[in-house]
Amino acid sequence: MIRDGGVRGRIKRLAATPDELDAEELQRGAMASGCMPARQCQRGQLASVSGRLRTVVYSPRAQLPTLEADLYDGSDVVTLVWLGRRRIAGIEPGRTLAARGRIALRDDRKVIYNPIYELEPPR
């Protein structure tokens, strides 16, 4: 993470890409809300994460439809999965939210099934 302070810090910020600056802002927001960085989340752990939804996809499955959203906090991605849902008001790409639940792994990716969540006001 790029830190403010001193000439060296200012030079790093000037040389940073827009994606790096966005990741830094997301990480600061997650820390300010008391959430754990997604990169530190471990399987089986009850975690609170905060970030921006990158993608939201409805997956129609024969047995159980699912709504999946990738939450990016600037350090890693946690996929939020709502089982039996086709749509949830406010769950859309670009929306910022905090989510809480037990971390699982699916195909070596961090997942929270049926998370408790709180939407941040739209910007």
Secondary structure in CASP SS format (residue, H / E / C, confidence):
PFRMAT SS
TARGET T0000
AUTHOR 0000-0000-0000
METHOD secondary structure of the structure
MODEL  1
M C 1.00
I C 1.00
R C 1.00
D C 1.00
G C 1.00
G H 1.00
V H 1.00
R H 1.00
G H 1.00
R H 1.00
I H 1.00
K H 1.00
R H 1.00
L H 1.00
A H 1.00
A C 1.00
T C 1.00
P H 1.00
D H 1.00
E H 1.00
L H 1.00
D H 1.00
A H 1.00
E H 1.00
E H 1.00
L H 1.00
Q H 1.00
R H 1.00
G H 1.00
A H 1.00
M H 1.00
A H 1.00
S C 1.00
G C 1.00
C C 1.00
M C 1.00
P C 1.00
A H 1.00
R H 1.00
Q H 1.00
C C 1.00
Q C 1.00
R C 1.00
G C 1.00
Q C 1.00
L E 1.00
A E 1.00
S E 1.00
V E 1.00
S E 1.00
G E 1.00
R E 1.00
L E 1.00
R E 1.00
T E 1.00
V E 1.00
V E 1.00
Y E 1.00
S E 1.00
P C 1.00
R C 1.00
A C 1.00
Q C 1.00
L C 1.00
P C 1.00
T E 1.00
L E 1.00
E E 1.00
A E 1.00
D E 1.00
L E 1.00
Y E 1.00
D C 1.00
G C 1.00
S C 1.00
D C 1.00
V E 1.00
V E 1.00
T E 1.00
L E 1.00
V E 1.00
W E 1.00
L E 1.00
G C 1.00
R C 1.00
R C 1.00
R C 1.00
I C 1.00
A C 1.00
G C 1.00
I C 1.00
E C 1.00
P C 1.00
G C 1.00
R C 1.00
T E 1.00
L E 1.00
A E 1.00
A E 1.00
R E 1.00
G E 1.00
R E 1.00
I E 1.00
A E 1.00
L E 1.00
R E 1.00
D C 1.00
D C 1.00
R E 1.00
K E 1.00
V E 1.00
I E 1.00
Y E 1.00
N C 1.00
P C 1.00
I E 1.00
Y E 1.00
E E 1.00
L E 1.00
E C 1.00
P C 1.00
P C 1.00
R C 1.00
END
